[in-house]
Amino acid sequence: MPSTNENQMKQKFTVYSKTGCPYCDKIVDLFQQAHLEHVVYKLDEHFTPEQFYKEFGEGSTFPQILLDENQLGGCADTIAYLINEGHIKIKS
């Protein structure tokens, strides 16, 4: 049976992003710094606004992050998840 660390390493994050979004840039930077596997899809390059709202609901904001097909939410929700799961640490 794989250990928790092995399971964490196999996790894949998906970021639905748009150009000019500081929260999108922030979460992608965090994934890179934490060496977490991720893929970024950008509005108007990989999906339309209609597809985004159909998937995440009207009024959804950017970014939207999935972990292995499960929606984590936006930037703040994802940062909280990363802290709680020990992927990143808060400096005191």
C-alpha positions in Angstrom: 0.0 0.0 0.0 1.5 3.4 -0.9 2.4 5.8 1.9 0.7 9.1 2.4 3.8 10.9 0.9 3.6 8.7 -2.2 -0.1 9.5 -2.6 0.5 13.2 -2.2 3.2 13.1 -4.9 0.7 11.4 -7.3 -1.9 14.2 -6.8 -2.5 16.4 -9.8 -3.9 19.9 -9.5 -5.7 21.6 -12.3 -6.0 25.4 -12.4 -8.6 27.2 -14.5 -7.1 30.6 -14.9 -7.2 33.8 -16.9 -4.6 36.3 -18.0 -4.1 39.3 -15.7 -5.5 37.5 -12.6 -3.1 38.0 -9.6 -4.8 35.2 -7.6 -4.2 32.8 -10.6 -0.6 33.8 -10.7 -0.2 33.4 -7.0 -1.6 29.9 -6.8 0.5 28.8 -9.8 3.6 30.2 -8.1 2.8 28.3 -4.9 2.4 25.0 -6.9 5.8 25.6 -8.5 7.5 26.5 -5.3 6.0 23.4 -3.6 7.0 21.2 -6.6 3.4 20.0 -6.9 2.2 18.6 -10.2 -0.2 20.9 -11.9 -1.6 21.9 -15.2 -3.0 25.4 -16.1 -5.8 26.1 -18.5 -6.4 29.7 -19.5 -9.7 31.4 -20.5 -10.0 32.0 -24.2 -7.0 29.7 -24.9 -8.4 26.4 -23.5 -12.0 27.2 -22.6 -14.7 29.8 -23.1 -16.5 31.8 -20.4 -19.6 29.7 -21.1 -17.8 26.5 -20.5 -16.3 27.9 -17.3 -19.6 29.0 -15.9 -21.3 25.7 -16.9 -18.6 23.8 -15.1 -18.3 26.0 -11.9 -21.5 27.9 -11.8 -22.6 31.4 -12.6 -20.7 34.0 -10.6 -17.7 31.7 -10.0 -14.4 33.6 -9.8 -10.9 32.9 -11.0 -9.0 30.8 -10.3 -10.8 27.6 -9.8 -8.7 24.6 -8.8 -9.4 20.9 -9.0 -7.4 18.1 -7.3 -7.8 14.9 -9.1 -11.2 15.8 -10.4 -12.4 17.2 -7.0 -13.1 20.9 -6.8 -11.0 22.7 -4.1 -12.4 26.1 -4.9 -10.5 29.4 -5.4 -7.2 30.7 -4.3 -7.9 31.0 -0.5 -9.6 27.6 -0.3 -6.6 26.0 -2.1 -4.0 27.7 0.1 -5.9 26.5 3.2 -5.9 23.0 1.7 -2.2 23.1 1.0 -1.4 24.3 4.5 -3.7 21.7 6.2 -2.2 18.9 4.1 1.4 20.0 4.9 2.3 21.0 1.3 3.3 24.5 2.3 4.1 26.0 5.7 3.3 29.5 7.1 6.3 31.4 8.3 5.9 32.7 11.8 
